[in-house]
Amino acid sequence: MKKILYLLLIVSITAFAQIKKVEPPFWWAGMENTELQIMLYGNKIAKCDVVLTNGMTALDVFKPANPNYIFVTVNTANLNPGTFDILLKDGKKTMYKYTYELKTRVENSASRKGFDSSDMMYLLMPDRFANGNPKNDSQPDMAEKPNRGFDSGRHGGDIEGIIKHLDYLKELGITALWSTPLLEDNEPKYSYHTYAQSDYYRIDPRFGSNEDYKNLADELHQRKMKLVMDYVTNHWGSKHWLIRDLPFPEWIHQWPDNGGFRRSNYRMTTQFDSNAAQIDIAACMDGWFDTTMPDINQSNPIVLNYLIQNAIWWIEFAGLDGLRVDTYSYNDKEGIATWTKAIMDEYPNFNIVGEVWMHSQAQMAYWQKDSEIGAIQNYNSNLPSVMDFTLHDAISVMFDEQTKFSWQNEGIMRAYENFSNDFLYPNIDNILVFAENHDTNRINQIYKNDFDKYRLAMTLIATVRGIPQVYYGSEIGMAGDKSKGDGDIRKDFPGGWEGDANNAF
């Protein structure tokens, strides 16, 4: 009987003290920011005291309302690569030990050069580009299974498929690859786009592994090409393990009714509109992008540190050359400015482009680093690059219009009027120019397979100021009508699947 009670006691102690996750799982010695916030997650681990070994001391130990979390902040200044133990103790008894590693940085990591106006960037959706490994299409721990017959289902494209066709991209003249997100998205529907992510430290296994992603970067670098990660700071997926067991309620924006959900009003101009009502500002900033996309609270320092460190972790781990930040202007603008600065402080020659989907050059220029327009409100986003949506707007209509009078803003004058406002940008050469992307109508759809107009649009993108970006399939004139649903503008690239009737590679 005593033995049984003893075994039950041991089992119960082990159960509550077990660490299930540590994030970041490891770090590097010699980083610019020497303060490291380590999140520990496990069943009721907050009952334990935290002890560090090898002479390490915690700058701060934060135990939030949820007893399943502990946040430990340590100082890595002057530390060499190596390990130290994080001990969870109940009195003198060690309940759990995690050996934390500080790795050696790759030589010249801090001075890596980001994408710039010398590059030609290629945007692809990995699920729709090429299926290099059909065996990973279905995963036991992933909710959605492959269904290529459904235009909004998972079709099976993956990292291996991208790697197999890098020489094709190289021959096209592509020098930088932007893939839409590859992190895990465990939503039961529409997970192919991967913008509702469920684990920020794991590549979705239907795309491959973390090592596969690192290999993609290595393969690109061997070809003197660059890798740009699509990063989402504004929202996570409702299936994210951390969302399902929040450290504290303020991790996300929650409303008093409807289970905490309220849809954003998408009025990004409230960020700088001096006439905006507080209710409209809150609806934009704190509203959810969609029902399955809880809005992240970047104004909370714990949350902000998590996002900063996660982005830096991927840059350092995979060897990234740039970030494209989704829905940049929906974030808390002070929080996202701090996030951007922290990354650029680590990598001064890096580049980050933000999705600022607005239809005025003055409004877009507000978001670029050192903007004189932003300075009117004492604001600096620290964001090196923005996407040129106003040029996209012009390209979408101007070749179907005739310019009757020089003072009218129609036809080719739309492009001229756009360029005449270039002076508003602090760095006009560092904006991303494009005719189409994964959220817009395909240009060849707009111009109804008129090759002359299509060629003019592509020539314009390739020759104007800024960083040119093409969308997968642009090179073969793929069409797609957004009014039919996003699946129509995100069709499979022909030849990416074994047995395809046509092969464009």
N, C-alpha and C positions, 0 to 999 in steps of 0.2 A: 504493500500500500504506500509506504514511504517513497519507494522508487517511482511509482506512478505519479505521485504528487510532485516529486522532484522533476520528472520529465515534463509534466504539464507546465511547471513553473518556467523551465528552460525554454519550452516552445513559445509560451506567452511573451517572455522577455525578448526572444529573438524576433518574434512577429512584429512587435511594436518598434523595434530599433533598427530594422533592416532599411538600408538606403536603396531606393528603387532607381533614382536618377540623380546625377550630378551634372550641372550645367554652368559654365562650359565644362565639358568632360576633361579637358586639359587646356593648357595655355602655353605661352612662350616667354622665355627670359629675354630681357632687353627691349621691352616695349616702351613706347613714349609715355603712355599713361601707366604708372606703376601700381595704381590701386586696382585690385581685381575683386569683383563681387562673385562669389561662388554660391550657387543655389543648391541646397540639399533637399531631396524629397523622399519621404518614406512614411510609413504608418506611425503617427504620433511621435515622431523623432524629436519634437520640441521638448519632450520630457527630459531629454538628455542635455548634459553640458558638452560644450565643444572644446576640445583640446588639440592643439597643433604641435607637431614634433619638429625636430631639426632646427630648433631655435626660432621657429616662426611664432609670431604673436598676431592675434586678430585685432585689426583696427576697430572692427565693429561686429557684433553678432546681433542680428535682428530676427526675432521670432514673431511672425505675424499672427493674426487671429486664428488662422487655420493651423492646428498643431502638427500638420504633416510637412511643414516647411521650416527650414532655417536658412537665412542668408548670412554668409560669413564674408567679410571684407578683409583682405590681406594686402600687405605692401610687398611688392616684388622688386623694389629698387635694390640694385647691387647684388641681386641673386644670380647665381650661375645656373645653367640648365641642370636639372636633377629632380628629386622627388621629396615630398614631405607627406606625412600621414595626417589625415583628419580623423580624429577619434571622437566617437560619441560615447560619453561615460555616464553611468548611473552611480554616483558616488565614486568609489575607487575602481569600480568594475567597468571595463571596456565592453560596450555593447556592440559596436560596429567600427570597422576601420576602412577608410578609403584612401588609397595611395594616390596622391595628386601629383601629376607630372608637369614640370615646366620644360618645354622642349627647346631645342636649338633652332633659331630662325634660319631660314634660307638666306644665303649671302645676298646682300643688297636688297633685302625684302622691302625695307622702308622707302627705298628710292625707286621702286617700280614705276614705270611710265604707263599712264592710262591711255585710253583711246583719245583721238583728237581729229582735227580736220583733214589729216592726211589719210584717214581710214575710210573704207567703205564697209558699212555695218550691214549685216544680214540678220533679220529677225525671223525666227521660226518658232512654231509650236511643236514641241517634241513629240507629243502624242500623234501628230498628223504628218510628221516628216518622213520617218522611215523606221520600220520594225526590224531591228538587227538581231533580236533575241526573243522569238515568240514564246519561249518557255517562261518568261517573267510576266507575261500578260495578265495572268491571274495569280493572286497571292492570298493565302489563307487568312491573313490578318487584315486584309483590305476589303472594304465593304463592296465596292463596285467592281463588277467583272466586265471583261471585254465584250463589246457589242458593236462591231464595225458597221452593222446595218443601220444603226441609229446615229444621226449626224451630231447629236450632243452626247453620245456615249464615248467610252474609251475605245480607241482603235488599236493601240498597241505599240505606237512609236516609242523609241527609247534612246538612251545615251549611246548604246552600241550602234544603233542605226545612224546617229549623227556622225560618229567617228568614222564609220565606213564610207561616208560621203564627204569627208573634209577635203579630199583632193579635188572633188567636183567644185566645191566652194572656192578653193584656191584658184582653180582655172578660171572661174568667173571674175576674179579680181577682188574677192572678199578678203578683208584683212581683220575684221572684228565680228564676232558672233554673239548676238543677243538671243538667248533662249528665254521664252516665257518660263515661269517658275517650275522648278524640278523638285522642290521640297514636298514632303508627304502631304497628301490631301485625302482624308478618309471620309469625305462626304459620300453618302450612298448614291447620289446623282450628280451629274455635271462635274465630276472631279477631274476630268481630262485637262481643264484649263489650269488647275492647281493654284488658284488665287484664294482658296479658303483652306489654308494650311493647318495641319494637325500636329506637326512636329517640326520645330525650327532647326533641329540638329540632325535631321535624317532626310536623305534623298528618298523620294517615293520608290519603294522596291519594284514597282512596275516600270520604272525608268531605269533602275539599276541600283548601285550602292554609292556611298560616299566616296569610296576609292575609284569607282567608275567615273564619277564627276571630276575628281582630281586628275584621272587619266585623260579625260577630255581636254582639260586645260593643258596638260603636258603635250598632248598630240597637236593642239593648236600652236603652242609655243615652238614646237619643232618645225612648224611650217611658217614661223614668224607671223602668226595670227594671234588675236587677242580674244579673251572670254569676258563677257559682260553678264553679270547675274541680275536677274529680275528680282527685286527685293520689295517686300510689302511691310511697311511700318504701320499703316493705318488700321488694318484689321487682320484678325486671324480667323480660322475656321471654327465653327461651333463644336467640332469633334476634337479640337486640340485637347490633349490630356490635361493641360494646365487650366484651360477654360472650364473643363468639367469638374475641376477641383481647385477653385480659385484660391491663391494665397491670401488675398483680402479682396473685399468687394470692389475697391477702387481700381483694381487692375484693368477693368473695362468700364466703359460708360454704360450705366444702367438707368433706365427710366422707371418711374413708380408704377406703371401699369404695363399690361401686355407682356408679362414675364421679363421685363427689363428692356424689351425691344421697342425702338421707334426708328422708322426709316429716316435717313438723312434727307434734307430738302435739296441737297446737291448744289446749294448756292455758295460756291466757293468765293464769290466776290465779297461776301460778308467778312472775309478775313481782313479786308482793308477799307471797306465802305464805312466812312465816318457817319453815314446816315442809317446804318443797319440797326434794327431792333435787336435787343439781347435774345429774344425768343428765336429769332431767325439765325443768329450766330450760333446759339446752342444747338439748334436743329441740324445745322451743317456740321459743326465740329464734333458733337457728341452723338448724333444720329448714326445708325448702323448703315453700312453700304448696302447690305442685303440681310435677309432673315438668317442666313447661315454664316454671317460675317460680323461677329461682335467687334465693336469699336474699341481699339486699344487706347489707353490713357497715357499718352507720352508726357503729360505734365507731372506724373508721379516719378520721383527720382529712381526708385527701385526698378520700375518698369522701363524707364529710359535707359538705365544702365544695362538692363537685360538686352534691349534692342541694339545698343551700341556694341556690346561685347559679341553678340551673335554675328553681326555683320563683319566685324573685324576677324572673328574666328574663321568665317568662310573665306575671307580675302587671304588670310595667312595660310589656312589649311589647303585650299585648292589652288592658290596662286592666281587669284582673279586680277583682271586688268581694269575693271570698272563695274559700276552698279547702275542699273536703271531702277528708279524708285517709283513704284506704282502709286497713283492717287496722292502725289506729294502734297498738293495744296489742301487736302482734307485733314491733314495732321494738325495737332496743336503747333502753331507756327513757331513759338519759342522753343518747344521741345524738339521739333524737327531741325531747327537751326543748330541746336546743341549737338544733336545726333550727327549731322553732316560735318560740323566742325571737328568733332572728335575723330571721325574717320580721316578727314583731310589732314589733321595734325599728325596722325600716325603715318600717312602716306601723302606727302606734299605734292607729288607729281601724279597722283591718281586722278580719276575723273568720275563724277557722278552726274547723271542726267535725271531730272525729275519730270514726271508726267504732270504738267500744269495745263489742263485742257480748258483753255479760255480762248476767246475770240477777239481779243484786243492786244496789240503789241505792248501797250503800256501796262496792262494787267499781267502779261507774261513776263515782261522785263522786271517787274516788281520782285519776282522770285529768283532772279539771278544774283549771284554773289556781287556785293559792292554796288548794287543798284542805287542810283541817285533818286529814283522814284521811291524805293523802299526807305531811303534815308529820310524822306519827308516825314515818315512816321517812326523814325529812329529804329528801323528794322533792317537787318541783314540776314538773309537766309543761309549764307555761306555755301549755297548750291552753285557749283561751277557751270552747269549746263541745264537748259530747258529744251523742251520739244516745241518745234515751230508749228503749232496748230493753225495759225493764221495763214501761213503759206499753204498748208494742206487744204484749208477752206477755199483758197483762191484756185488751186489746181483742180479742185473737184468740180468747178463750174466754168472756168474761164475759157476753155477751148471750145465750148458750145455757144459762146456769146460773141457778138460782133461789137467792136468799139466804134460807136457812131461819132462821139465827140471826145476830144482829148481830156475834157474836164470830168467826164463820167467814169465812175468806178465800175467798169464792166470789161469783159474780155481780158485781153492781155494786160490792160491797165490795172487789174486786180493785183497782179504780181508786182507791177511797178509801185503801186501804192504801198504794198507790203514792204518792199525793199526801201522805200523812202523813209520808213520809220526805224531803220536799222540803228540810227543814232541813239535810240532809247536803251539799247542793250549795253551793258558794261563790256561784254566780250562777244561780239556778233559772230566771230569765227567758231565759237564754242557752243553753238546751238544745233540741235539735231533736226535735220530737214527730211521730210518724207512725203510721199504721195498717198500711201495706204499703210495700215497696220492691222493688227488682229481685232480691233474694235471698230473699224470703219468699212464702208463699202469698198470693194475692189475697184480700182480705177478703170480697169478694162470692162467692168460692169457698167460704170457710169457712161463711158464713151462707146459702149455697144460694139466692141471689137473693131473700132476705127483705129487701124494701126498707126496712121499718121499722128492722130491726137495722143495716142498712147506713147508713141516714141517721143513726142514733144515733152510730155509729162516726165518721162524717165530721164530724158536729156537734161531737163531743167534741174531735177534733183541731183544729178551727177556733177553739175558744173557750177552751181551757185555757192555762195559763202556758207560756211557751216559744215556739219558732219553728215554726209549722205547716208540714209538708211533705206534699204529695200526690204520687202516682205517676201517670205518664201513663196515662190510661184510667180513673183513679179517678172522674173526672167523669161517665163514661158507664157505670159499673158493670162494667168488664171483669173477667172471672173468669180464674183460672189456678191449676193444681194443681202445686205444686213436686215432688210425688212422681212426676209424669210427666216430670220433667226441667225444667231452667231455661228451655228454649224455651217451655214452656207458660205461664210467668208473664211472658214477654217477647214477647208476640204483637205483630203489626203493628197500629198504630193505624188503624182503618178510615177510608179516604179519603186516606191518605198516599201512595198509589200510583195512577197513572193506570189507570183501568179497574176499580178496586175496586167491588164490588157495593154497598157502603154507604159513606157519607161522614159522619163524625161532626163534621167541622170546621164 
